[in-house]
Amino acid sequence: MIDIQSVLAHYAIQGDILEISPFGGGHINDTFRVRTTVRKYLVQRINTEVFRNLEVMEINLQGLLSSNSGILVDHLRTSKGKYILVGADSAWKMQYLNQSTFAPSVADRIDIVREVAKGFGEFTFQNNGLQPDQFAETIPQFHHLHKRLEQLKDAVSSDPANRLLSCQELVDSVQAFEWINERMEALREILPKRVCHNDTKIDNILLSTHDSTFKYVIDLDTVGPGYVLYDFGDMLRTMLSPTTEGESDISKIHIREDFYYTIRSSFLDECGEILTKNEIDNLEFGGLYMTYIMGIRFLTDYLNGDVYYKVKTAQDNFVRARNQFRLLELLDEFVS
């Protein structure tokens, strides 16, 4: 049983606690909403099997939030002045739950997608002055495709959950798109490093409940050095199709052309002036890269027996991987 009351005692929250309840449905961390007589908060248990270097996360948060221009939700510090509370067997962080905002869960409206792209574009622009070498990856080589391919090859070779026969077609798809890794290796030589969000899913933006306009960028666990292709690419991956990662009907996956142009224009309206020509010319490739790497990660976890992502059934990661590779095929056709 999680004793959240003892966690909250380390933070200077306002008012008496009225309610503590589960919040959201992320794949990695556990989040809870705390309602007091004064306001609401979110407290999150960090998955330390995934985020093992908490000191890096603390340093990144301090560097990022110290330059907060109003688009990041304020986090609470512990009584020791830290953002992250590290216990004997758990780690936590806490932030304000802003009133009159919501996190969209599905890219079903083009006006919502426009605001999400605007938010991440503004995040890119506002952090242009930060030095990437003063940040580190909270998950080492998080978006490094070569590493992910090696992890998959290990899973295929050992087949610990005896699932290889059920997903051989997906493994073949990985091999067919290995050229993506070669192209990215070449791009690393010409693209500038930036402080990136590195997880630009639609629900990592808060919009106004009044008019659905952009308010805040949230979920800063993965903020660190990277390439703008990562952030733009993950938006394409998660918002071009009307389906979720776990869609059971693969025939529903398709590319919405109008959504693509909206994402691109809205993002570039906010940060285009600070991007290089090489970055702008390769934004679409970011969509291929991020879709490919996520397909590999889901497939690897499926082969390993679901040890990384939260699942409800033994088929969840297989379905997620299958959907990513179908989206990758369609996106490759679209941008070619």
N, C-alpha and C positions, 0 to 999 in steps of 0.2 A: 504494500500500500504506500503510495507517495504522500509524504507529509509536507504538503505545500505551505502549510501554516508556518513551519519552522524556516522555510526558505524566505517567506515574506518578512520574517522578523529581521532579516539583514538589510532590508530596504526601507527608506523613509516614505512609506505610503501614507496617503491622507485618508482620514476617516476610519470607521469601523467596517470590518469585512462583513458583507452581506451574503455573498455567493462566490463559489469557485466552481467552474465548469469547463469541460473540454472544449477546445476551439479549433476549427479548421481541420484539414485532413492531409497534412504534408506527408511525404514519403519517409522523412528522416527523423525530425525532431517531434517532441510532444509539446503541445501548446495549450495553455489554460487561460480562460478569461477570469479576471478577478474584479468583482463589483463591490465597491465600498459605499458608504453613505455620502461620499464626496464625488468620486469619479470612477472610471474603469481603467484597468490595466491588462496587459498581456504578460504572462510569465511563461518562459519556455525552457524546458529541459533539453539541453544540448546532447545529442547523441555522440558520446565520446569515443565510440567505436569508429565513427566516421570522422569527427573533428577531434583529432588526438592532440594537436598542438594548440592548447588554449591560450598560451602566452602570445602566439602569433595573432590569434583572433582578437585578443585584448588590445594589442598594439595597433592593429588595423582599425579597430573601432575608435580608438582614441584619435588616431590621425584623421580619420574620416569625419567624425562628429565634431572635431575641433574647428572644422571649416564649414560646418553645416550652414547652408544659405537659406534654410527654411523648407527644403524639400525632403528632409529626412525626419522621421519621427524621433522625438527625444527619448533617450534611454535613461534609466535610473542607474545611479552608482550605488554600490554597496556602502556599508558603514566604513569600509576600508578604502573607499575611493575608486574601486574597480567597477568596470561594467559587468564582468563575469564573476559569478560566485562559484568557487571551486570547493566541492565537498570531498568526503572520503571516497565516495563511489558515484558521484554525479556532479554535473555543472549546470548552471542556470544563468539566464539573463532576463531583464525585465524592461518593458517599455510602456509608455502611455498608450492607451487605446483611444484614439481620437474620436470624439463625438462627430456625428454627421458625416461619416465616411464609410465606404465599403470597399472590399476587395472583390473585383469581378472574378468569376470562376470559369466562365465560358466566353469565347470570342464570338458572340452571336449578333453583335451590333457594330456596325462600322464606326459609329461615333465613339463607342467605347474603345475600340482598337486604336482610333486616332489619338485618344487621350493617353492610352498606355504607351504608345510609341513616342508621344510628346514627352511623357515623364522620363523615359529612359534616355531620350535625346538630351533633355535638360540635365540629367544626371551626368552624362558624358561631358557636356559643356562646362558645368559647374566644377567638375573635378579635373579640368584640363591643366590647372596650375599645380596639381599634386605631383610629387615625384614617385613614379612607380617603384623605383629601387628602395624606397622607404617603406614599402609594403611587401608582404610575402604571401604565398598561397596558403590558405588555411588547410587545404587538402593538397599536398604536393602533387604536381603534374595533373591537376584536376581536369584540364581540357587538353592534355597532351595525347594526341591520337596514337602515336607510336606505342606509348605505355599501355593504352587501352587494347590495342591489337595484341600486344604480348600477353596481357591478362586473359584475353579470349583464347589465344592459342594454348595457353596453359590449361584453361578449362576444357577445351576440346580434347586435349591430349589425355587428361586425367579422368574426365567425365565423372566427377564424384557422385552426382545424383542419378547416374545412368539415364540421362535424358538426350544424349546426342542423336540417336536415331529419330527422335520426334521433332528435331529442329535442323536437320541436315540442310534443308533448302535455304534456311536463313544463314547458315554458315557459308553456303555457296554465294549468297548475296554479298556477304562481307568481302569475299575475295574479289568479286566483280567490281567493287568500288574502292579498291585499295589505292587507286590513282589519286584519290582525294588526299591521302596522307602525303604522297609525293609532292603534290602541288602546295600543300600547306607548309611543308618543310622549305620549299623555295620562297614562299611569301614571308616567312619569318626573317629573311635576310633584308627585306625592304619595308616591312611594316613597323611603325613605332609602337613601343609598349605604352599602355595607358593604365590608369586605375579603373578597373571595370567592375561591374556588378557581378557578372559571371553566372547569373541565374535569372534571366529576364522573362520569367513566366508571367502570364497575365495577372495572376493573383499576388504578385509581388509589387503591385501598384495599388494605392488607395485613391479612390475617386470620391468626389462630393456626392452625398445623397441628394442634394438639392438639384444639381444640374449635370451630374456625371462628368465634371471636369477634373483634371488631374490635381491631386493635392500632395501626395507623398510617395516616395520610393521606400519600400520596406524589405525585410529579410536580408540583412547585411552580412550574414555568416560567410559568404563566399567572396566578398569584396576583396580585391587584390590585383596584382599585375596581370595584364592580359592584352588582348587585341580587340579593337572595336568590332571585328568580325564575330567574335564570340557573342557579344550582347545583341547585335543586330540579327545575327543568325538564329539565336534562340527565340527571338520574337517571331521570325518567319516559321520556325519549327512548331511553335505552339499556337500561332494565331491564323495561319493561312487556311487550314482546314477547319470545318465546323465541328470536328470530332475531338474527343478527349484522347489522352494516351491509352486509355483502357477500352476504347470502342470495340464492341464485340462484332459489329458488322463492317468488315473491311471495305465493302462497296460504298460506304458512306464517306470515305476519305477522298477529298478532292481539293484542288487549289482554287481559291477564290481570287481571281485576278484583281478585282477592285480593292480587295483587302490588301493585296501586295502593294499596289501603288499608294494606298493610304498610309501604310506603315512606313514606306520609304520616304515619302514626302514629308510626313509629320516628323519623323526622326531627324531628317536633314534640315528641316526648318529650324530646329533647335540647336544643332551642333555642326551642320555642314561646313560652316566657315572655319572651324578649327581642325577639320579632317584633311588629310593629305589626299592627293589624287589617287595614289595607290590604294588607300583605304576605301574611297568611294567606289573605285572601279571594281573592287572585289567584295562589296557588301553581300551580293547575292550568293557568292561562293560560301560566305559564312553560314547561310542557311543549309547548304549541302553538308558542310563540315559538322555543324552542330547536330543535325538530324542523324548523320552517319555515326557520330560518336555516341549519341544516346541509344541508338539501336544496338550498338556493340555492348554498351554497358548493361542494358536490359537483358540481352542475350547471354552475356557472361554470368549475370546473377542467376538467370534461369538454369544454366548448366551447373552452376555451383550449388544449387539447392536453395536459392532465395535467402542469401545471408546478408544482403545489403539493404534492399528496398523492402518496405512493408508490403505484405501481400495478404489477401483474404483467401485466395485459392492457389493451387499449385500451377495454374495456367496463367496467372496474372502477368508475370514477367515475359512469358512467351508471347502473349497477346500484345503487350507493350512493344516488344521488339519487332514483331511482325508488322505492326502498324507503322513503326518508324521506317522500316525498309520500304513499305508501300509508299509512304509519303516521300521518301528519298527518290524513288523512281519517278514519281510525278513531278517533283521539284526539279530534278535533273532535266526532264523534258521541257519544263516551263522556262528555265533560265538559259537553255542551250540556244 
